[in-house]
Amino acid sequence: MAARAAILTVDSNTRLYGVIGDPVSHSLSPVMHNAAFRQSGYNGVYVAFHVTDLPGAVAGIRILNIRGCSVTIPHKVAIMDLLDHVDSMARQIGAVNTIVNEDGRLSGFNSDSPGAMAALLEKTPVARRRVAVIGAGGAARALAHGVVTHGGRLTIVNRSEDKGCQLATELESDFCPLADFSGGGFDILINTTSVGMTPKTDQMPVSHACLRPAMTVMDIVYNPLETRLIRAARDAGCTVVDGVAMFVHQGAIQFERWTGKKAPVQLMKKMILDALRQKQ
Ligand code: ATR
């Protein structure tokens, strides 16, 4: 008990971390990272910062020596110009979701892409598999980049043709309009759109007919815990990867960058599941 109490003490050596976003009060990151810090005996605290003035926030990170931040909507792109360094993967994706402060030098990384791949690779290999990524926004960019990096044969499937074609061309992959998508020949299907998210939980981005038993179906939406797409895919006999798996893995990658310690992934997952169940 004494050791646990010591770990929970906030003192003058406590390192501060946080998430910057707008809105941010719904964020599950504080609950996940604080539990991970405690479990690992790391003297850190993680809080949520509601940020509308991004340059001001970055100045604050430097001046107050905040050791690291998660970056969420709508700041993932604009933050890139305010940092001292952006790693090559984040530059290619075009978004930063992780800041590391090393002696005043702020570096930007993207843990969404490797986090999503870690979640997917738990269930299926990606190399040489035919992968349909639905959507062409910021989340699609991170996922699609990960698929290509792991040797998957990528097709971007999107409602609007111009945006979808642009991303497909950039990644030297195929494009299929969402209206024409049948699912035929695909091994993996990944939803990166917000379709199915609370409150519109009765929606799914593709029809039931697109789902085949041999497919792995991943949804990045984690609210509700089981989206209509995940339920339909499970019913169709597909292997499923839910949004919580990706969220936890991207957080675990952040934790390891900040602390140099191995992330307690199972605990982080439990904290997120408990928090989501309480909300439902
Ligand atoms: P994010 O950066 O979070 O990925 P975004 O940039 O707004 O969000 O991208 C959302 C993606 O989801 C887009 O590709 C969008 O399709 P369009 O390019 O046609 O706008 C897709 N999307 C959003 N709502 C959708 C819906 N109801 N049906 C199909 N696609 C949808």
Residues whose N, C-alpha, C, O or C-beta is under 5 A from the ligand:
A	BS01	ATR	G135 A136 G137 G138 A139 A140 R159 S160 K163 T192 T193 S194 V195
